[in-house]
Amino acid sequence: MTRIIDRRFDSKKKSAVNRERFMRRFKQQIRRAVSEAIRSRSIRDTDTGEHVSIPAKDLNEPQFQQGRGGIMEQVFSGNDQFSTGDRLNRPPQGGGSGSGRGKASNEGESEDDFVFHLSREEFLDIFFEDLALPDLVRTQLARVTDYKTQRAGFVSAGSPTNINIVRSMRGALGRRLALGTPSHKRLRELQRELEEAIEEFGQDSDEVAALHEEISRLRAKIEAIPFIDSFDLRYNNRIRVPKPTTQAVMFCLMDVSGSMDEGKKSTAKRFFMLLYLFLTRTYEHIEVVFIRHHTIAKEVDEDEFFHSRESGGTVVSSALELMHQVIHDRYAGGSWNIYGAQASDGDNWDNDSPICRKLLDERVLPYCQYFAYVEITAGEAQNLWREYEKLLGAHKNFAIQRIESPAQIYPVFRELFKKNLV
């Protein structure tokens, strides 16, 4: 059987063709590894690569051979332990060879799993692909860096629109002074000699005529110095530098009541990850505040935010109260850009929803650059949604959207932020 392996090299990475083919073949395993990484890693680590492990058994190449007819007995080459008719003992339970899992054994051989590293770009591509992200927007979100132009001195060549008149005229004046000063000095000396010659020899003498000729030649030399030359021109130089960024804080509010199952929490986590990744493209320093709530709200770390099993009823206003308190205590100086993202299934105690609307209207939205509420439910809109709808006309920095499946996360995200953060 003939096997052909493409080992061509390109100018940047070795075996790029084989790597692309490998990733297409094991796309399901890679996507599964990325999904597991998303569940386990911090939202601050979304913008990094990932190590992917593929079981050795999945790397076996398919082989074709002719079928054997009739009844045959065969002893394969390399057998130095058994003969025809030998009885083989069953390996001890839980031991023996394998893929590295289970109890240790003094027999058998195994192969380690194949591990390779997904680059940052490859990880983001697969992560966004799971969110149904369009290719164009995916490239912009993952790789675009904002720059600004600033003055950086002067150059001797450039566009006529960038010419600096003052600098050019100053250079021309300096050149004329440098070239004309010796001639002017000599001209003054000749004029003194001319006056002395006229007094001594008379106006029509040969000495006076010679001095008049030399003075005329020197004046012509001085007048030949150009007023401005291409050598004098100076142009404003502009360079691109990274755009200065300010600091931002991102509030993540999530309902962890009994109605929020693991699927809804996973969808909420993906939305928070996408929002954090988007903010990192605009702000250099970002702090994240995690607030989880059922009947009471609590500021927690990220691990407890996503994985704590604590649950109960639903009183959303407790989270908004805590967010307002944290803003007042730590981020009220005016130097922070404040963003809020709230995820819930919309189920709330009926008497509490009007309180939530009032808290948002008076205590939270006035401090926020933007606040987004996503309702993760496949059913009809809940009472919290209906209360929040009343705020849409009065606040341009507030938006609400509904998410029914993970594939809707990015379209909803784009709808929420296309007019405010782009």
KENUGU-339228 format. One record per residue (C-alpha): residue in one letter; x, y negated, z negated. Coordinates in steps of 0.1 Angstrom, whole numbers. Last residue first. Layout:
REM KENUGU-339228
A,X,Y,Z;
...
END
This chain:
REM KENUGU-339228
V,-178,-505,-176;
L,-189,-508,-212;
N,-223,-524,-212;
K,-240,-518,-179;
K,-230,-481,-173;
F,-232,-472,-209;
L,-265,-454,-216;
E,-272,-442,-181;
R,-237,-428,-178;
F,-241,-409,-211;
V,-275,-396,-200;
P,-260,-383,-167;
Y,-231,-369,-188;
I,-252,-350,-213;
Q,-278,-336,-189;
A,-260,-304,-182;
P,-260,-297,-220;
S,-298,-293,-219;
E,-329,-314,-230;
I,-312,-347,-237;
R,-333,-379,-243;
Q,-322,-415,-240;
I,-322,-446,-261;
A,-304,-479,-257;
F,-294,-509,-279;
N,-270,-537,-271;
K,-296,-556,-251;
H,-318,-560,-282;
A,-354,-574,-282;
G,-369,-554,-254;
L,-356,-521,-266;
L,-366,-524,-302;
K,-402,-510,-299;
E,-388,-478,-283;
Y,-371,-470,-316;
E,-404,-464,-332;
R,-416,-441,-305;
W,-383,-422,-306;
L,-386,-417,-344;
N,-421,-404,-340;
Q,-411,-376,-317;
A,-410,-375,-279;
E,-424,-343,-263;
G,-405,-311,-262;
A,-371,-302,-250;
T,-353,-319,-278;
I,-320,-337,-283;
E,-329,-373,-289;
V,-300,-396,-281;
Y,-296,-430,-298;
A,-270,-455,-286;
F,-257,-485,-304;
Y,-235,-511,-287;
Q,-213,-540,-297;
C,-227,-537,-332;
Y,-231,-561,-360;
P,-265,-575,-352;
L,-277,-540,-344;
V,-272,-526,-379;
R,-289,-547,-406;
E,-320,-564,-392;
D,-333,-545,-362;
L,-317,-511,-371;
L,-329,-513,-406;
K,-364,-523,-395;
R,-366,-494,-370;
C,-354,-470,-396;
I,-381,-482,-421;
P,-408,-477,-395;
S,-395,-441,-391;
D,-395,-433,-429;
N,-433,-430,-434;
D,-435,-403,-408;
W,-406,-381,-422;
N,-384,-375,-392;
D,-382,-351,-362;
G,-364,-369,-334;
D,-341,-340,-326;
S,-312,-362,-337;
A,-280,-378,-325;
Q,-270,-413,-333;
A,-241,-431,-317;
G,-228,-464,-330;
Y,-201,-488,-317;
I,-184,-516,-336;
N,-157,-537,-321;
W,-136,-547,-351;
S,-119,-581,-358;
G,-151,-597,-372;
G,-141,-591,-409;
A,-172,-569,-415;
Y,-154,-536,-409;
R,-147,-520,-443;
D,-173,-528,-469;
H,-201,-544,-449;
I,-197,-519,-420;
V,-197,-490,-446;
Q,-228,-503,-462;
H,-247,-507,-429;
M,-237,-471,-420;
L,-250,-459,-454;
E,-283,-476,-449;
L,-286,-462,-414;
A,-279,-427,-426;
S,-305,-429,-455;
S,-330,-442,-429;
V,-330,-409,-412;
V,-349,-390,-439;
T,-352,-354,-428;
G,-356,-323,-449;
G,-328,-298,-458;
S,-295,-286,-446;
E,-259,-278,-458;
R,-242,-253,-436;
S,-212,-276,-429;
H,-196,-271,-395;
F,-199,-303,-375;
F,-196,-330,-401;
E,-177,-309,-425;
D,-149,-305,-400;
E,-150,-341,-390;
D,-147,-356,-425;
V,-178,-367,-444;
E,-198,-398,-451;
K,-231,-387,-467;
A,-267,-393,-461;
I,-297,-380,-481;
T,-329,-363,-469;
H,-309,-347,-441;
H,-278,-367,-432;
R,-244,-366,-416;
I,-222,-397,-413;
F,-188,-394,-395;
V,-167,-426,-392;
V,-142,-427,-363;
E,-114,-452,-360;
I,-101,-463,-327;
H,-69,-481,-318;
E,-59,-487,-282;
Y,-94,-496,-270;
T,-108,-494,-234;
R,-99,-459,-221;
T,-100,-445,-257;
L,-137,-456,-258;
F,-146,-432,-230;
L,-129,-402,-247;
Y,-148,-411,-279;
L,-181,-412,-260;
L,-174,-379,-243;
M,-166,-362,-276;
F,-197,-376,-293;
F,-219,-362,-265;
R,-202,-329,-268;
K,-207,-328,-305;
A,-244,-336,-301;
T,-248,-307,-277;
S,-231,-284,-301;
K,-254,-296,-329;
K,-285,-289,-307;
G,-273,-254,-301;
E,-265,-248,-337;
D,-300,-256,-349;
M,-313,-290,-359;
S,-347,-283,-374;
G,-333,-275,-408;
S,-319,-309,-412;
V,-284,-318,-400;
D,-292,-351,-383;
M,-261,-367,-369;
L,-246,-402,-371;
C,-213,-408,-354;
F,-199,-444,-360;
M,-171,-455,-337;
V,-148,-482,-348;
A,-128,-504,-324;
Q,-95,-521,-323;
T,-84,-546,-296;
T,-67,-539,-264;
P,-41,-559,-245;
K,-43,-550,-208;
P,-13,-531,-196;
V,11,-553,-176;
R,10,-562,-139;
I,36,-587,-128;
R,33,-622,-113;
N,61,-643,-99;
N,54,-679,-90;
Y,73,-689,-59;
R,104,-710,-54;
L,116,-727,-22;
D,150,-744,-23;
F,167,-720,1;
S,140,-727,26;
D,154,-763,27;
I,141,-796,14;
F,154,-832,21;
P,179,-819,46;
I,215,-832,43;
A,222,-848,76;
E,218,-883,61;
I,249,-878,40;
K,270,-867,70;
A,257,-896,91;
R,267,-920,63;
L,302,-905,63;
R,306,-909,100;
S,295,-945,98;
I,319,-952,69;
E,348,-937,89;
E,341,-959,119;
H,337,-990,98;
L,371,-982,81;
A,388,-978,114;
A,374,-1011,126;
V,386,-1029,94;
E,421,-1015,99;
D,421,-1026,136;
S,415,-1062,127;
D,384,-1081,138;
Q,370,-1091,104;
G,403,-1104,89;
F,435,-1086,77;
E,436,-1094,40;
E,400,-1104,31;
I,385,-1080,56;
A,408,-1052,44;
E,398,-1058,7;
E,361,-1056,15;
L,366,-1025,36;
E,386,-1008,8;
R,357,-1014,-16;
Q,332,-999,10;
L,355,-969,15;
E,356,-962,-22;
R,318,-963,-24;
L,315,-940,5;
R,339,-915,-11;
K,317,-913,-42;
H,286,-909,-20;
S,302,-881,-1;
P,313,-862,-33;
T,277,-866,-47;
G,259,-855,-15;
L,261,-817,-17;
A,253,-812,-54;
L,228,-840,-55;
R,210,-827,-25;
R,209,-792,-40;
G,196,-805,-73;
L,169,-824,-56;
A,158,-794,-36;
G,157,-772,-67;
R,135,-797,-84;
M,113,-800,-54;
S,108,-762,-54;
R,101,-760,-91;
V,75,-787,-88;
I,59,-772,-57;
N,55,-737,-70;
I,46,-715,-40;
N,20,-688,-48;
T,-3,-694,-19;
P,27,-694,5;
S,33,-657,-5;
G,67,-647,-19;
A,104,-651,-18;
S,128,-669,-40;
V,112,-656,-73;
F,99,-674,-104;
G,92,-665,-140;
A,69,-637,-152;
R,33,-650,-151;
Q,7,-624,-160;
T,-15,-599,-142;
K,-39,-576,-161;
Y,-40,-538,-163;
D,-67,-512,-170;
T,-58,-476,-168;
V,-78,-451,-147;
R,-70,-414,-152;
A,-97,-394,-169;
L,-127,-416,-165;
Q,-119,-427,-130;
T,-113,-391,-118;
R,-144,-378,-134;
V,-164,-406,-119;
L,-154,-396,-84;
D,-158,-358,-91;
P,-193,-361,-105;
L,-197,-347,-141;
A,-220,-317,-145;
L,-211,-315,-182;
D,-193,-282,-178;
E,-173,-298,-150;
F,-163,-325,-174;
F,-146,-300,-197;
I,-131,-282,-167;
D,-116,-314,-153;
L,-105,-326,-187;
F,-86,-293,-193;
E,-70,-295,-159;
E,-59,-331,-164;
R,-44,-324,-198;
S,-26,-294,-185;
L,-38,-259,-192;
H,-10,-237,-207;
F,-6,-200,-200;
V,-10,-169,-221;
F,-12,-133,-207;
D,-22,-109,-235;
D,6,-87,-247;
E,9,-52,-233;
S,7,-19,-252;
E,27,12,-259;
G,19,43,-279;
E,30,57,-313;
N,41,44,-347;
S,8,26,-353;
A,-2,-7,-369;
K,-39,-13,-376;
G,-62,-32,-352;
R,-55,-58,-325;
G,-23,-59,-303;
S,-39,-49,-270;
G,-40,-12,-278;
S,-19,18,-287;
G,-28,40,-316;
G,-46,33,-348;
G,-82,27,-360;
Q,-91,64,-359;
P,-60,86,-356;
P,-53,96,-320;
R,-70,129,-308;
N,-46,157,-305;
L,-39,170,-270;
R,-42,207,-260;
D,-15,220,-236;
G,-28,241,-207;
T,-4,226,-181;
S,26,212,-197;
F,31,181,-219;
Q,60,159,-231;
D,83,150,-202;
N,57,135,-178;
G,74,110,-156;
S,59,122,-124;
F,22,130,-125;
V,10,167,-129;
Q,-17,175,-105;
E,-45,200,-103;
M,-68,200,-73;
I,-104,211,-65;
G,-117,200,-31;
G,-112,166,-15;
R,-91,138,-28;
G,-102,103,-19;
Q,-77,80,-1;
Q,-64,50,-20;
F,-75,15,-28;
Q,-62,-7,-56;
P,-77,-36,-75;
E,-51,-57,-94;
N,-51,-55,-132;
L,-50,-89,-148;
D,-82,-85,-168;
K,-66,-56,-187;
A,-39,-79,-199;
P,-64,-100,-218;
I,-63,-137,-208;
S,-51,-163,-233;
V,-55,-200,-226;
H,-34,-227,-242;
E,-50,-262,-241;
G,-42,-297,-229;
T,-49,-330,-246;
D,-76,-357,-243;
T,-102,-339,-264;
D,-80,-341,-295;
R,-98,-369,-312;
I,-130,-349,-310;
S,-112,-324,-332;
R,-108,-288,-320;
S,-129,-257,-327;
R,-161,-261,-306;
I,-143,-277,-277;
A,-116,-251,-278;
E,-142,-223,-276;
S,-157,-240,-245;
V,-122,-244,-230;
A,-115,-207,-235;
R,-148,-197,-220;
R,-141,-220,-190;
I,-107,-203,-186;
Q,-122,-168,-188;
Q,-148,-177,-162;
K,-124,-194,-139;
F,-100,-164,-138;
R,-99,-161,-100;
R,-101,-198,-93;
M,-73,-205,-119;
F,-51,-179,-103;
R,-56,-192,-68;
E,-47,-227,-80;
R,-16,-214,-98;
N,-5,-193,-68;
V,-7,-224,-46;
A,13,-245,-71;
S,40,-219,-72;
K,66,-243,-87;
K,55,-278,-93;
K,66,-311,-77;
S,82,-305,-43;
D,63,-274,-34;
F,73,-238,-38;
R,61,-208,-19;
R,59,-176,-38;
D,28,-162,-21;
I,25,-125,-31;
I,18,-99,-4;
R,11,-63,-15;
T,13,-34,10;
M,0,0,0;
END
